[in-house]
């Protein structure tokens, strides 16, 4: 009988070890699945680069009634050369779903391609789903250079 008890005890120890190993494998598998999901749902914070002004190029590079996107820190800004003397700059991030807006020369308006939202040349919403106007920036001409800065 003693031999049977030691066989049962050894068998029980093996079952416990196998159960522990299988449980650990399942836990590791679940962790390897859920970790990327949690990281995706809770992305790391991206620090905004603190910029107060940026050089947007030369006056001669942008003809009247045209626009271009300029990097302002880690956000885009839309620079528009309205006519021979007027310049406008706005945040190029649509206030609806954060798409990048662009200047439409033919219609003389700012347009968001995501949901066909439009803004006038004052940054106010003309049509579409954007809930509020674009943030306006200050444009200064220093010699032949265009400088965009925050208003205020």
Secondary structure as GFF3:
##gff-version 3
##sequence-region A 1 152
A	DSSP	alpha_helix	2	41	.	.	.	ID=ss1
A	DSSP	beta_strand	53	58	.	.	.	ID=ss2
A	DSSP	three_ten_helix	59	61	.	.	.	ID=ss3
A	DSSP	beta_strand	66	72	.	.	.	ID=ss4
A	DSSP	beta_strand	75	81	.	.	.	ID=ss5
A	DSSP	beta_strand	87	91	.	.	.	ID=ss6
A	DSSP	beta_strand	102	104	.	.	.	ID=ss7
A	DSSP	beta_strand	109	112	.	.	.	ID=ss8
A	DSSP	beta_strand	117	119	.	.	.	ID=ss9
A	DSSP	beta_strand	125	127	.	.	.	ID=ss10
A	DSSP	beta_strand	136	142	.	.	.	ID=ss11
A	DSSP	beta_strand	145	150	.	.	.	ID=ss12
###
